Amino acid sequence: MNGLKTVMLLSALTALFMGLGYLFGGAGGAMLALLVAAGMNLFTFWNADRIVLRMHNAREVDASSAPRFYRMIERLARNAELPMPRVYIVDTPAPNAFATGRNPQNAAVAATTGLLDMLDEDEVAAVMAHELGHVRNRDTLIMTMVATIAGAISMLANFGLFFGHGGGGGEDRPNPVAAIAAVFMAPFAAMIVQMAISRTREYGADKAGAEICGDPQALASALSKIAGPAAHTRNPAVERNPATAQLYIVPSSVSDLFSTHPATEKRIAALMAMEGGSRVVRHASGEHLEAPSRNSAPTSSNAGGSRPSVPSSRKSSPGRSALDPNRRP
């Protein structure tokens, strides 16, 4: 199913790219856009992860530079039965995380410093388990390719706004139709991106993440803490390329109209259904959201199967970064 969605999405984006080419250069422009889109699709298949990580100025870490965080990912990857992904940190106060890569063998996961500073270690583990859930569900290919190609469409639209020429009449002047299309095509492309990425992917990754870390309540607690700050904290990567917003675990600086994510309250409710029992937690914006009780008895979401082990950092103190070398295991 993911393969079919990828083909449909890339076909839609390619058609949009060709439409822009036609507006700017007639039939020749459309053919050129098709060739460029084909080359871009092939290029992003192999390189989208590098492009996305570069967009965020992500820095790779290992067991020496970030031992606690790296060991956490190792433990979660074993629980998920996945190859060890590359691990990155993004220096930004916006609390968020994302995964990228064309397949589990070439995956990477990234967390922002804002997320690592805001959450306790159990919550960080739950968020990163969610990202590994995307990897296990093979969502990362379509997510990274969409972000890259949609960004290119936006740049083409902006370029055409100032330099686009019509294909008819031989007049050396901007085509008004192309100019108007360029103004509206970038947000339209973003809408296609957002609508093409099913919101069920987030529910699926939440479910997978809860199974991988063994703690649905920690993921619910993390979502309740970071949703508000992530939406209201400046994120330069999203400002430069809004299409990257769909990569994150919670929406970042985007309108609800274009959000690919279900409402945080609904995601927490789904996690509550997995865990059983509930309590009220305070969202960072001040409103109350329901989240699973940290004292309720956990139930397995794998019928007839063993429950993944809970991370050993169960008693970590809140408000301390998972990268803090002075924290005791």
Secondary structure in CASP SS format (residue, H / E / C, confidence):
PFRMAT SS
TARGET T0000
AUTHOR 0000-0000-0000
METHOD secondary structure of the structure
MODEL  1
M C 1.00
N H 1.00
G H 1.00
L H 1.00
K H 1.00
T H 1.00
V H 1.00
M H 1.00
L H 1.00
L H 1.00
S H 1.00
A H 1.00
L H 1.00
T H 1.00
A H 1.00
L H 1.00
F H 1.00
M H 1.00
G H 1.00
L H 1.00
G H 1.00
Y H 1.00
L H 1.00
F H 1.00
G H 1.00
G H 1.00
A H 1.00
G H 1.00
G H 1.00
A H 1.00
M H 1.00
L H 1.00
A H 1.00
L H 1.00
L H 1.00
V H 1.00
A H 1.00
A H 1.00
G H 1.00
M H 1.00
N H 1.00
L H 1.00
F H 1.00
T H 1.00
F H 1.00
W H 1.00
N H 1.00
A H 1.00
D H 1.00
R H 1.00
I H 1.00
V H 1.00
L H 1.00
R H 1.00
M H 1.00
H C 1.00
N C 1.00
A C 1.00
R E 1.00
E E 1.00
V E 1.00
D C 1.00
A C 1.00
S C 1.00
S C 1.00
A C 1.00
P H 1.00
R H 1.00
F H 1.00
Y H 1.00
R H 1.00
M H 1.00
I H 1.00
E H 1.00
R H 1.00
L H 1.00
A H 1.00
R H 1.00
N H 1.00
A H 1.00
E C 1.00
L C 1.00
P C 1.00
M C 1.00
P C 1.00
R E 1.00
V E 1.00
Y E 1.00
I E 1.00
V E 1.00
D C 1.00
T C 1.00
P C 1.00
A C 1.00
P C 1.00
N C 1.00
A E 1.00
F E 1.00
A E 1.00
T E 1.00
G C 1.00
R C 1.00
N C 1.00
P H 1.00
Q H 1.00
N H 1.00
A C 1.00
A E 1.00
V E 1.00
A E 1.00
A E 1.00
T E 1.00
T H 1.00
G H 1.00
L H 1.00
L H 1.00
D H 1.00
M H 1.00
L C 1.00
D C 1.00
E H 1.00
D H 1.00
E H 1.00
V H 1.00
A H 1.00
A H 1.00
V H 1.00
M H 1.00
A H 1.00
H H 1.00
E H 1.00
L H 1.00
G H 1.00
H H 1.00
V H 1.00
R H 1.00
N C 1.00
R C 1.00
D C 1.00
T H 1.00
L H 1.00
I H 1.00
M H 1.00
T H 1.00
M H 1.00
V H 1.00
A H 1.00
T H 1.00
I H 1.00
A H 1.00
G H 1.00
A H 1.00
I H 1.00
S H 1.00
M H 1.00
L H 1.00
A H 1.00
N H 1.00
F H 1.00
G H 1.00
L H 1.00
F H 1.00
F H 1.00
G C 1.00
H E 1.00
G C 1.00
G C 1.00
G C 1.00
G C 1.00
G C 1.00
E C 1.00
D C 1.00
R C 1.00
P E 1.00
N C 1.00
P H 1.00
V H 1.00
A H 1.00
A H 1.00
I H 1.00
A H 1.00
A H 1.00
V H 1.00
F H 1.00
M H 1.00
A H 1.00
P H 1.00
F H 1.00
A H 1.00
A H 1.00
M H 1.00
I H 1.00
V H 1.00
Q H 1.00
M H 1.00
A H 1.00
I C 1.00
S C 1.00
R C 1.00
T H 1.00
R H 1.00
E H 1.00
Y H 1.00
G H 1.00
A H 1.00
D H 1.00
K H 1.00
A H 1.00
G H 1.00
A H 1.00
E H 1.00
I H 1.00
C H 1.00
G C 1.00
D C 1.00
P H 1.00
Q H 1.00
A H 1.00
L H 1.00
A H 1.00
S H 1.00
A H 1.00
L H 1.00
S H 1.00
K H 1.00
I H 1.00
A H 1.00
G H 1.00
P H 1.00
A H 1.00
A H 1.00
H H 1.00
T C 1.00
R C 1.00
N C 1.00
P H 1.00
A H 1.00
V H 1.00
E H 1.00
R H 1.00
N C 1.00
P H 1.00
A H 1.00
T H 1.00
A H 1.00
Q H 1.00
L H 1.00
Y E 1.00
I C 1.00
V C 1.00
P C 1.00
S C 1.00
S C 1.00
V C 1.00
S C 1.00
D H 1.00
L H 1.00
F H 1.00
S C 1.00
T C 1.00
H C 1.00
P C 1.00
A C 1.00
T H 1.00
E H 1.00
K H 1.00
R H 1.00
I H 1.00
A H 1.00
A H 1.00
L H 1.00
M H 1.00
A H 1.00
M H 1.00
E H 1.00
G C 1.00
G C 1.00
S C 1.00
R E 1.00
V E 1.00
V E 1.00
R E 1.00
H C 1.00
A C 1.00
S C 1.00
G C 1.00
E C 1.00
H E 1.00
L E 1.00
E E 1.00
A E 1.00
P C 1.00
S C 1.00
R C 1.00
N C 1.00
S C 1.00
A C 1.00
P C 1.00
T C 1.00
S C 1.00
S C 1.00
N C 1.00
A C 1.00
G C 1.00
G C 1.00
S C 1.00
R C 1.00
P C 1.00
S C 1.00
V C 1.00
P C 1.00
S C 1.00
S C 1.00
R C 1.00
K C 1.00
S C 1.00
S C 1.00
P C 1.00
G C 1.00
R C 1.00
S C 1.00
A C 1.00
L C 1.00
D C 1.00
P C 1.00
N C 1.00
R C 1.00
R C 1.00
P C 1.00
END
